[in-house]
Amino acid sequence: MAVSSDPKPENLRTEYSVIGSYVTAMTGMRFQTMAIYIAALGFVVSRGAPKPSTLALILALSVGLWILDLRNREILRRLGDRGKEIEAEWGDPESPAAFFRGRNVRAKLQIATFEFAPKCKGLRLPRRFISHALAIDLVFLTVIVYAILLLALPG
């Protein structure tokens, strides 16, 4: 059995494969977490006006899950950066197999940006503006502001 003098290419393939699998799993986990979070909020809100203690719990969980998502974005950014490095080392950044090359890993790792920017009365929105990260931020911020307003408003 011949032993390769340079194990690097096989190590890079393995690392690249693991990075791709981890990014896919983390992305799925983020959306499963959001689905469970929104379902739980729907359950709480459907039961009528929440008590202050329930609002405080909603607020704490929302802030905690949002911080967790921000942490996950940083991990995904780092994985994306390493994936791009490996693709660059392979030397063919235009390869259709390049998973990270076309991804926007700098702007909060916007995993899936639209290939187009919708037109709003002639205004063209930048591709960076439309992202999973923005949608997740809007959900968390809406719930956080809602809980704060209900806690702050009398009676």
VOKOLLO-244228 format. One line per field, with one value per residue: residue number from 1; x, y, z of N, C-alpha, C, CB in turn. Coordinates in pm, 1 decimal, always signed. Glycine has a CB too. Layout:
k = c(NUM, ...) .
n_u = c(X, ...) .
n_v = c(Y, ...) .
n_w = c(Z, ...) .
ca_u = c(X, ...) .
ca_v = c(Y, ...) .
ca_w = c(Z, ...) .
c_u = c(X, ...) .
c_v = c(Y, ...) .
c_w = c(Z, ...) .
cb_u = c(X, ...) .
cb_v = c(Y, ...) .
cb_w = c(Z, ...) .
REM end
This chain:
k = c(1, 2, 3, 4, 5, 6, 7, 8, 9, 10, 11, 12, 13, 14, 15, 16, 17, 18, 19, 20, 21, 22, 23, 24, 25, 26, 27, 28, 29, 30, 31, 32, 33, 34, 35, 36, 37, 38, 39, 40, 41, 42, 43, 44, 45, 46, 47, 48, 49, 50, 51, 52, 53, 54, 55, 56, 57, 58, 59, 60, 61, 62, 63, 64, 65, 66, 67, 68, 69, 70, 71, 72, 73, 74, 75, 76, 77, 78, 79, 80, 81, 82, 83, 84, 85, 86, 87, 88, 89, 90, 91, 92, 93, 94, 95, 96, 97, 98, 99, 100, 101, 102, 103, 104, 105, 106, 107, 108, 109, 110, 111, 112, 113, 114, 115, 116, 117, 118, 119, 120, 121, 122, 123, 124, 125, 126, 127, 128, 129, 130, 131, 132, 133, 134, 135, 136, 137, 138, 139, 140, 141, 142, 143, 144, 145, 146, 147, 148, 149, 150, 151, 152, 153, 154, 155) .
n_u = c(+84.5, +67.5, +185.7, +81.9, +289.7, +209.8, -26.3, -206.5, -409.2, -613.0, -675.6, -778.8, -1006.6, -1157.2, -1187.5, -1326.9, -1561.5, -1667.1, -1703.1, -1895.7, -2110.4, -2156.2, -2231.0, -2469.6, -2621.0, -2628.3, -2766.7, -3017.0, -3084.7, -3109.1, -3345.0, -3529.6, -3527.1, -3636.2, -3893.0, -4003.7, -3990.6, -4164.3, -4403.1, -4439.5, -4467.3, -4704.7, -4880.2, -4872.1, -4965.9, -5219.8, -5363.8, -5473.3, -5438.4, -5109.6, -4957.3, -4751.7, -4529.6, -4515.3, -4463.2, -4211.3, -4068.8, -4095.3, -3955.2, -3695.1, -3631.3, -3646.0, -3439.9, -3223.2, -3228.9, -3189.0, -2931.0, -2796.0, -2841.4, -2696.6, -2439.9, -2422.8, -2423.3, -2170.3, -2008.8, -2088.0, -1995.1, -1718.7, -1680.4, -1760.4, -1564.6, -1338.1, -1411.3, -1408.3, -1134.0, -1028.5, -1141.4, -1011.3, -750.7, -765.6, -772.2, -959.6, -1179.3, -1406.6, -1539.1, -1830.9, -1878.8, -1799.2, -1892.2, -1888.0, -1794.8, -1979.2, -2121.5, -2230.8, -2040.3, -1954.9, -2140.4, -2294.6, -2311.8, -2505.9, -2673.7, -2851.1, -2903.1, -3123.7, -3134.1, -3207.0, -3302.7, -3580.6, -3801.8, -3913.8, -4130.3, -3955.5, -3724.0, -3435.7, -3356.9, -3064.7, -2889.7, -2781.3, -2955.3, -3174.3, -3216.9, -3172.7, -3076.9, -3167.9, -3445.2, -3468.5, -3370.8, -3574.7, -3796.8, -3718.3, -3669.2, -3919.9, -4077.8, -3939.9, -3968.4, -4248.6, -4295.8, -4161.8, -4309.0, -4565.3, -4502.9, -4429.7, -4648.9, -4921.7, -5156.6) .
n_v = c(-117.3, +209.8, +501.8, +830.5, +1111.7, +1361.0, +1435.4, +1636.5, +1710.9, +1511.7, +1553.8, +1814.1, +1766.7, +1613.5, +1794.8, +1999.6, +1869.4, +1812.5, +2074.0, +2170.6, +1997.0, +2066.6, +2337.0, +2311.0, +2158.5, +2335.8, +2551.0, +2436.7, +2376.1, +2631.9, +2721.7, +2533.1, +2587.3, +2847.1, +2784.9, +2630.1, +2819.1, +3023.9, +2877.8, +2823.1, +3084.1, +3154.3, +2980.3, +3080.3, +3345.1, +3295.6, +3222.7, +3439.8, +3763.3, +3790.5, +3734.7, +3950.1, +3800.4, +3598.7, +3751.1, +3848.1, +3610.7, +3543.2, +3759.5, +3718.6, +3463.5, +3526.5, +3717.5, +3559.0, +3345.3, +3495.7, +3596.5, +3352.5, +3287.0, +3492.7, +3419.2, +3174.9, +3269.6, +3385.0, +3158.9, +3025.5, +3214.3, +3194.5, +2927.8, +2950.8, +3124.9, +2959.0, +2755.2, +2897.4, +2954.5, +2697.4, +2633.7, +2827.2, +2738.7, +2504.0, +2605.4, +2651.6, +2866.6, +2914.4, +2684.2, +2482.4, +2325.9, +2464.5, +2550.9, +2757.1, +2980.1, +3154.8, +3254.4, +3497.4, +3560.3, +3759.7, +3958.8, +3913.7, +3642.5, +3578.9, +3337.2, +3262.3, +3470.0, +3659.4, +3610.1, +3822.8, +4165.1, +4289.0, +4527.5, +4827.5, +5058.1, +5160.5, +5174.9, +5001.5, +4742.2, +4661.3, +4347.5, +4250.4, +4337.0, +4170.0, +3885.7, +3574.7, +3628.6, +3890.2, +3843.5, +3673.5, +3844.9, +4042.3, +3896.6, +3826.6, +4086.8, +4207.5, +4054.3, +4103.3, +4384.1, +4393.6, +4251.4, +4419.1, +4657.8, +4574.8, +4511.1, +4760.6, +4922.6, +5045.5, +4840.0) .
n_w = c(+0.0, -97.5, +53.5, +74.6, +28.2, +93.1, +308.6, +318.3, +114.7, +153.0, +420.1, +402.2, +242.6, +421.1, +636.4, +504.1, +433.4, +688.4, +785.6, +603.7, +664.4, +930.4, +909.9, +766.3, +950.0, +1171.7, +1062.5, +1012.7, +1277.5, +1385.4, +1265.7, +1350.8, +1623.5, +1617.2, +1519.2, +1727.9, +1931.5, +1834.0, +1822.3, +2095.7, +2193.9, +2063.2, +2192.0, +2456.1, +2421.3, +2319.8, +2538.1, +2658.9, +2822.4, +2926.0, +3247.9, +3457.0, +3548.8, +3357.4, +3130.0, +3200.6, +3195.3, +2922.4, +2814.8, +2921.9, +2812.4, +2540.6, +2505.8, +2584.5, +2393.2, +2162.7, +2203.3, +2197.3, +1927.9, +1804.1, +1882.0, +1747.8, +1486.1, +1472.3, +1496.0, +1262.9, +1078.0, +1112.5, +1036.0, +770.7, +673.6, +697.5, +523.0, +281.4, +270.3, +233.9, -14.4, -168.8, -141.9, -283.0, -531.6, -738.3, -744.9, -892.6, -924.6, -953.9, -738.1, -522.2, -215.1, -24.4, -153.3, -288.5, -83.5, +152.7, +392.9, +552.7, +632.2, +893.4, +843.7, +632.4, +538.9, +327.6, +83.3, -120.5, -471.7, -607.9, -576.6, -430.5, -580.9, -455.3, -520.3, -717.4, -569.9, -509.9, -304.9, -117.3, -153.7, +82.0, +272.9, +286.5, +457.2, +639.9, +893.6, +944.3, +949.9, +1173.1, +1372.6, +1365.3, +1457.6, +1724.1, +1832.3, +1806.0, +1983.7, +2221.7, +2250.4, +2266.1, +2507.5, +2690.8, +2661.0, +2750.1, +3013.5, +3107.5, +3074.2, +3262.8, +3437.6) .
ca_u = c(+0.0, +148.7, +148.5, +101.3, +385.9, +141.2, -161.3, -288.2, -532.9, -715.8, -716.8, -863.5, -1136.6, -1228.8, -1224.4, -1427.2, -1684.6, -1718.4, -1749.0, -2022.2, -2213.6, -2184.0, -2305.3, -2604.4, -2688.7, -2652.6, -2871.6, -3142.1, -3111.7, -3155.5, -3484.4, -3609.7, -3538.8, -3732.3, -4026.5, -4049.6, -4005.8, -4285.5, -4516.8, -4456.3, -4523.2, -4844.4, -4954.1, -4881.9, -5049.8, -5357.4, -5430.1, -5521.3, -5335.9, -5012.0, -4923.1, -4616.5, -4426.4, -4505.4, -4394.5, -4069.5, -4011.4, -4086.4, -3846.6, -3566.9, -3605.9, -3622.5, -3304.7, -3128.4, -3224.1, -3130.8, -2785.5, -2749.8, -2838.7, -2583.4, -2321.4, -2422.1, -2382.6, -2024.1, -1953.3, -2111.6, -1903.9, -1584.3, -1682.9, -1764.0, -1431.0, -1247.4, -1453.0, -1356.0, -988.9, -1002.8, -1173.1, -904.1, -632.5, -786.7, -731.9, -1062.9, -1290.8, -1524.0, -1596.6, -1969.1, -1879.7, -1757.7, -2008.6, -1876.3, -1749.9, -2085.1, -2194.9, -2193.6, -2006.9, -1911.0, -2251.2, -2366.3, -2330.6, -2639.0, -2663.1, -2922.1, -2954.5, -3199.9, -3056.5, -3258.5, -3342.4, -3715.3, -3816.1, -4020.3, -4152.5, -3834.6, -3607.8, -3379.7, -3297.2, -2940.5, -2902.5, -2747.2, -3066.2, -3269.6, -3141.7, -3225.8, -3037.2, -3260.7, -3575.4, -3457.6, -3361.6, -3706.0, -3882.4, -3677.1, -3688.4, -4063.5, -4124.5, -3876.4, -4035.4, -4384.5, -4291.2, -4123.5, -4422.3, -4671.4, -4456.4, -4417.7, -4780.0, -4999.5, -5276.2) .
ca_v = c(+0.0, +330.3, +608.5, +961.0, +1194.2, +1482.7, +1400.1, +1756.7, +1711.9, +1428.7, +1624.3, +1925.8, +1712.5, +1574.1, +1916.6, +2068.6, +1792.1, +1833.0, +2212.3, +2178.4, +1926.8, +2143.4, +2456.5, +2266.5, +2119.7, +2455.3, +2629.4, +2367.1, +2391.5, +2769.3, +2735.5, +2449.9, +2665.3, +2954.1, +2726.6, +2594.6, +2947.1, +3090.4, +2796.2, +2845.5, +3219.1, +3147.0, +2914.1, +3172.4, +3459.3, +3249.0, +3201.2, +3567.3, +3859.4, +3725.6, +3796.3, +4008.9, +3696.9, +3532.0, +3845.7, +3849.4, +3485.8, +3559.4, +3854.2, +3653.4, +3359.1, +3590.5, +3774.4, +3447.0, +3276.6, +3587.1, +3593.8, +3223.7, +3295.3, +3578.1, +3334.8, +3078.8, +3340.9, +3399.4, +3026.4, +3003.6, +3302.6, +3135.3, +2808.3, +2997.6, +3176.1, +2845.2, +2689.7, +2977.7, +2933.5, +2565.6, +2644.5, +2905.0, +2653.3, +2407.6, +2675.7, +2672.5, +2932.2, +2919.5, +2550.3, +2476.3, +2252.4, +2554.9, +2574.6, +2881.0, +3088.3, +3250.0, +3288.9, +3624.2, +3524.6, +3877.6, +4035.3, +3829.2, +3515.2, +3571.3, +3209.3, +3260.4, +3599.2, +3643.6, +3636.2, +3946.9, +4260.2, +4334.4, +4670.7, +4893.3, +5189.5, +5203.1, +5165.6, +4866.9, +4709.6, +4585.3, +4204.5, +4228.4, +4374.4, +4059.3, +3769.6, +3499.0, +3698.5, +4001.6, +3787.9, +3625.6, +3964.5, +4105.5, +3816.3, +3845.4, +4225.4, +4232.3, +3993.0, +4174.0, +4514.2, +4363.2, +4216.8, +4539.1, +4750.9, +4524.4, +4522.5, +4901.8, +4987.6, +5012.8, +4764.5) .
ca_w = c(+0.0, -108.4, +144.9, +12.6, +100.1, +135.2, +353.7, +326.5, +36.4, +215.3, +542.0, +361.6, +202.0, +542.7, +707.8, +424.2, +446.7, +823.7, +793.3, +529.8, +741.4, +1051.1, +868.8, +732.2, +1074.6, +1253.3, +997.8, +1043.3, +1420.3, +1408.4, +1224.5, +1441.6, +1747.1, +1591.4, +1505.8, +1862.8, +2002.4, +1787.2, +1866.7, +2239.8, +2209.9, +2021.3, +2299.5, +2569.7, +2384.3, +2297.1, +2667.0, +2712.3, +2864.7, +3014.1, +3376.9, +3455.9, +3562.2, +3226.8, +3041.5, +3239.1, +3143.3, +2776.8, +2790.3, +2952.1, +2712.3, +2410.4, +2506.8, +2589.5, +2263.0, +2065.3, +2226.7, +2144.8, +1782.5, +1766.3, +1898.7, +1637.5, +1365.0, +1475.0, +1464.7, +1120.1, +1003.7, +1117.0, +950.9, +632.0, +638.8, +678.0, +399.1, +170.1, +266.2, +174.2, -157.0, -231.3, -145.5, -390.6, -651.9, -838.3, -676.9, -979.3, -933.0, -906.5, -611.4, -415.2, -130.0, +53.1, -240.0, -319.0, +38.0, +214.8, +530.0, +626.9, +688.7, +988.4, +776.5, +574.3, +470.9, +199.6, +38.5, -242.7, -592.7, -662.9, -472.7, -467.6, -606.2, -380.4, -581.4, -785.1, -481.4, -512.2, -176.0, -129.9, -123.9, +222.6, +359.0, +296.1, +503.9, +752.8, +1016.2, +963.8, +988.1, +1311.2, +1456.7, +1372.7, +1545.0, +1862.8, +1875.4, +1819.4, +2108.2, +2333.7, +2264.8, +2311.7, +2650.0, +2765.3, +2660.2, +2837.9, +3151.8, +3144.1, +3074.0, +3383.3, +3442.4) .
c_u = c(+89.2, +94.2, +180.2, +200.3, +321.6, -2.5, -258.4, -415.6, -645.1, -766.9, -809.9, -1001.4, -1220.9, -1276.3, -1336.7, -1563.3, -1749.3, -1774.0, -1884.0, -2136.9, -2254.2, -2265.1, -2449.8, -2683.6, -2722.0, -2763.0, -3007.7, -3182.3, -3165.6, -3303.7, -3577.3, -3630.8, -3641.6, -3874.5, -4084.2, -4076.9, -4137.1, -4409.8, -4544.0, -4514.9, -4670.6, -4931.7, -4975.9, -4978.3, -5195.6, -5434.4, -5481.4, -5404.7, -5238.6, -4987.7, -4783.8, -4506.0, -4406.4, -4433.1, -4244.7, -4000.1, -3994.5, -3968.8, -3710.4, -3533.0, -3575.5, -3481.4, -3200.0, -3115.8, -3164.3, -2979.1, -2726.8, -2742.1, -2724.1, -2451.9, -2310.6, -2382.6, -2231.5, -1957.0, -1970.1, -2020.3, -1764.4, -1576.3, -1683.1, -1630.5, -1334.1, -1282.9, -1402.2, -1204.4, -955.3, -1031.4, -1063.8, -777.7, -643.7, -762.9, -837.8, -1185.3, -1418.1, -1591.8, -1740.1, -1981.3, -1841.8, -1880.6, -2004.5, -1843.3, -1856.9, -2161.9, -2141.7, -2163.0, -1964.3, -2026.3, -2339.6, -2394.6, -2473.5, -2639.7, -2731.0, -2973.7, -3028.9, -3109.4, -3103.2, -3288.1, -3479.5, -3719.7, -3936.7, -4033.2, -4023.1, -3709.0, -3559.4, -3308.6, -3167.2, -2961.8, -2872.8, -2864.7, -3161.4, -3192.2, -3215.8, -3195.6, -3132.4, -3397.0, -3574.1, -3450.0, -3497.9, -3800.6, -3846.3, -3703.6, -3835.7, -4116.3, -4066.0, -3944.7, -4178.1, -4385.5, -4256.4, -4240.2, -4533.1, -4630.4, -4456.5, -4553.4, -4857.9, -5125.6, -5333.2) .
c_v = c(+123.8, +437.1, +741.0, +1041.8, +1323.9, +1449.5, +1518.8, +1752.6, +1628.0, +1494.0, +1741.2, +1878.1, +1676.1, +1697.4, +1990.3, +1999.3, +1813.9, +1975.1, +2226.4, +2112.5, +2007.4, +2269.3, +2418.7, +2231.1, +2241.6, +2541.8, +2566.8, +2383.9, +2531.7, +2781.5, +2645.3, +2523.3, +2776.4, +2899.6, +2691.4, +2721.3, +3015.0, +3010.9, +2817.3, +2983.8, +3221.9, +3083.6, +3009.8, +3286.2, +3415.8, +3228.7, +3330.0, +3656.0, +3792.1, +3804.9, +3857.3, +3903.3, +3621.4, +3621.7, +3852.1, +3723.9, +3492.8, +3650.5, +3788.7, +3545.9, +3419.2, +3647.0, +3661.9, +3374.8, +3366.3, +3590.6, +3463.1, +3225.9, +3383.3, +3500.9, +3234.1, +3144.5, +3355.5, +3266.1, +2997.7, +3090.6, +3243.3, +3009.8, +2847.7, +3051.4, +3061.3, +2769.1, +2764.2, +2960.5, +2800.6, +2570.7, +2722.4, +2821.2, +2548.0, +2471.4, +2696.1, +2735.6, +2938.5, +2783.2, +2551.1, +2401.5, +2341.7, +2599.4, +2712.6, +3002.5, +3194.2, +3296.8, +3419.6, +3596.6, +3645.7, +3950.7, +3943.3, +3690.2, +3500.5, +3450.3, +3211.4, +3399.7, +3573.7, +3674.8, +3765.2, +4040.2, +4312.4, +4485.9, +4721.8, +5035.2, +5243.3, +5196.3, +5021.4, +4841.2, +4631.8, +4439.4, +4175.9, +4250.8, +4257.6, +3934.1, +3696.2, +3572.3, +3813.6, +3950.3, +3741.0, +3743.6, +4031.5, +4029.0, +3841.0, +3987.2, +4259.6, +4177.2, +4065.6, +4308.5, +4494.1, +4335.3, +4338.8, +4637.6, +4703.7, +4532.3, +4668.3, +4971.7, +4948.5, +4933.4, +4698.4) .
c_w = c(+0.0, -15.2, +77.4, +96.2, +149.8, +176.6, +350.7, +241.3, +100.0, +345.0, +508.6, +318.1, +323.5, +618.0, +635.7, +436.7, +583.4, +838.9, +722.6, +605.0, +864.3, +1018.8, +837.7, +858.0, +1160.6, +1193.7, +1025.3, +1188.2, +1451.7, +1375.9, +1304.8, +1573.7, +1729.1, +1582.5, +1642.8, +1944.1, +1963.4, +1828.8, +2015.8, +2266.8, +2171.4, +2128.3, +2416.6, +2538.2, +2366.3, +2427.3, +2729.9, +2752.2, +2961.7, +3142.1, +3367.2, +3468.5, +3430.2, +3127.7, +3072.2, +3188.1, +2991.7, +2741.6, +2811.9, +2848.3, +2575.3, +2401.6, +2505.1, +2456.3, +2155.1, +2079.4, +2174.2, +1992.5, +1733.7, +1777.7, +1784.3, +1506.0, +1357.9, +1442.0, +1316.2, +1034.5, +997.7, +1030.6, +803.5, +585.9, +611.9, +551.1, +276.7, +155.9, +198.6, +24.9, -231.2, -243.3, -255.2, -526.1, -757.4, -773.9, -761.2, -992.7, -882.6, -773.4, -493.6, -335.6, -65.7, -32.9, -260.9, -198.2, +95.7, +362.0, +612.9, +694.4, +772.0, +932.6, +727.0, +482.0, +335.2, +168.4, -91.2, -361.3, -660.0, -546.7, -513.0, -488.4, -529.1, -434.0, -642.6, -700.4, -480.5, -379.8, -196.1, -88.9, +22.3, +315.4, +383.6, +334.4, +613.8, +883.6, +1045.7, +1010.0, +1133.6, +1407.4, +1473.4, +1464.6, +1691.2, +1911.9, +1892.4, +1951.3, +2229.3, +2357.7, +2316.1, +2461.9, +2735.2, +2772.8, +2754.0, +2985.8, +3198.6, +3152.1, +3199.9, +3349.0, +3329.3) .
cb_u = c(-96.2, +152.0, +222.6, -34.0, +505.7, +142.3, -155.0, -206.2, -504.6, -660.1, -593.0, -797.4, -1117.9, -1139.1, -1102.8, -1383.4, -1656.3, -1607.2, -1644.5, -2007.2, -2163.8, -2053.0, -2238.6, -2598.4, -2601.4, -2524.2, -2846.5, -3129.6, -2984.1, -3074.1, -3498.2, -3540.9, -3401.6, -3696.3, -4021.9, -3944.4, -3886.3, -4281.7, -4490.2, -4321.5, -4444.7, -4856.5, -4879.2, -4743.1, -4997.4, -5355.8, -5335.3, -5613.6, -5401.2, -4880.7, -4929.7, -4603.2, -4464.1, -4645.7, -4456.7, -4054.3, -4100.4, -4218.8, -3861.1, -3570.8, -3726.4, -3725.0, -3284.5, -3170.2, -3365.1, -3189.3, -2753.2, -2842.7, -2971.2, -2578.8, -2325.9, -2558.9, -2448.5, -1976.6, -2022.1, -2257.8, -1898.7, -1545.4, -1806.4, -1869.2, -1376.2, -1252.1, -1604.8, -1390.4, -929.6, -1089.4, -1310.4, -875.6, -611.8, -927.8, -622.7, -1099.9, -1250.6, -1484.7, -1512.5, -2056.8, -1784.4, -1681.8, -2017.4, -1770.6, -1706.9, -2179.1, -2184.5, -2307.7, -1897.0, -1838.4, -2333.9, -2496.2, -2295.0, -2677.4, -2722.2, -3038.8, -2839.0, -3325.2, -3067.8, -3385.8, -3237.1, -3816.8, -3830.9, -3991.5, -4207.2, -3852.1, -3642.3, -3282.1, -3395.9, -2829.6, -2809.0, -2633.9, -3141.7, -3347.9, -3004.6, -3166.3, -2892.9, -3275.6, -3613.2, -3333.7, -3261.5, -3766.6, -3869.7, -3530.2, -3624.8, -4139.8, -4086.7, -3725.4, -4037.0, -4442.0, -4189.0, -4001.1, -4477.5, -4706.3, -4315.6, -4329.3, -4860.0, -5037.9, -5365.0) .
cb_v = c(-0.3, +381.6, +595.2, +1036.6, +1225.8, +1588.4, +1343.8, +1873.7, +1660.8, +1287.0, +1675.4, +2004.0, +1589.4, +1487.2, +2008.2, +2074.6, +1643.5, +1807.3, +2308.2, +2113.7, +1787.8, +2181.2, +2523.5, +2145.7, +2022.0, +2537.3, +2639.8, +2220.1, +2364.4, +2869.3, +2704.7, +2312.6, +2724.9, +3028.0, +2601.3, +2505.7, +3040.7, +3107.8, +2646.7, +2830.1, +3320.5, +3068.7, +2788.0, +3228.8, +3525.0, +3118.9, +3133.6, +3544.4, +3984.5, +3706.2, +3691.8, +4110.1, +3598.2, +3494.8, +3985.4, +3860.3, +3365.4, +3617.4, +3976.4, +3590.9, +3264.6, +3702.1, +3865.7, +3348.6, +3231.5, +3728.1, +3610.4, +3110.7, +3348.8, +3704.7, +3261.1, +3013.4, +3478.4, +3450.5, +2915.5, +3032.0, +3441.9, +3101.7, +2721.2, +3103.9, +3265.9, +2750.6, +2678.6, +3126.6, +2937.1, +2455.7, +2712.9, +3033.0, +2585.9, +2349.9, +2605.5, +2540.0, +3071.4, +2970.9, +2449.9, +2409.5, +2133.9, +2678.1, +2467.8, +2864.9, +3032.8, +3190.6, +3175.6, +3732.1, +3421.0, +3972.2, +4103.6, +3895.3, +3400.4, +3703.7, +3100.2, +3158.6, +3705.8, +3735.0, +3517.8, +3922.6, +4378.3, +4293.6, +4700.2, +4892.9, +5289.0, +5340.3, +5213.9, +4848.6, +4628.4, +4649.1, +4122.6, +4318.5, +4490.7, +4038.7, +3811.6, +3356.0, +3750.8, +4083.1, +3671.0, +3534.7, +4063.9, +4116.4, +3666.0, +3812.6, +4320.8, +4170.0, +3843.7, +4194.8, +4590.8, +4242.3, +4104.6, +4606.4, +4766.9, +4379.1, +4462.9, +4973.8, +4949.3, +5141.2, +4837.8) .
cb_w = c(+121.9, -253.8, +281.7, -1.6, +10.4, +21.5, +494.4, +286.1, -103.6, +244.4, +619.1, +248.7, +112.4, +633.3, +723.4, +276.7, +425.2, +928.2, +730.9, +393.4, +783.8, +1121.1, +745.2, +637.5, +1154.6, +1267.2, +845.8, +1011.0, +1501.6, +1323.7, +1076.9, +1466.3, +1788.0, +1462.6, +1416.4, +1935.1, +1971.9, +1633.9, +1838.3, +2313.0, +2124.6, +1891.7, +2346.9, +2605.9, +2254.7, +2218.5, +2762.5, +2832.5, +2930.9, +2940.7, +3493.2, +3569.5, +3674.6, +3172.8, +3054.6, +3392.7, +3181.0, +2719.5, +2881.4, +3092.9, +2702.2, +2386.0, +2631.6, +2696.0, +2220.9, +2082.0, +2378.2, +2190.9, +1730.4, +1855.1, +2034.3, +1623.6, +1359.4, +1613.6, +1549.5, +1085.5, +1068.0, +1261.8, +982.9, +615.7, +751.9, +799.5, +393.5, +190.7, +408.7, +242.2, -176.7, -150.6, -10.1, -384.0, -711.4, -906.8, -637.2, -1116.4, -852.8, -1011.4, -619.0, -472.8, -22.1, +159.2, -373.2, -415.4, +142.4, +199.0, +530.6, +534.7, +576.9, +1028.3, +869.6, +497.5, +556.1, +202.0, +19.4, -242.4, -690.4, -750.4, -455.9, -359.6, -758.7, -225.8, -477.0, -833.5, -336.5, -632.5, -89.5, -44.3, -212.9, +262.9, +298.4, +161.5, +553.2, +755.5, +1004.4, +833.7, +895.1, +1328.0, +1396.8, +1234.0, +1511.1, +1878.2, +1775.5, +1702.1, +2112.4, +2306.6, +2129.2, +2234.4, +2674.6, +2699.8, +2517.6, +2800.6, +3165.5, +3044.0, +2946.5, +3458.2, +3485.4) .
REM end
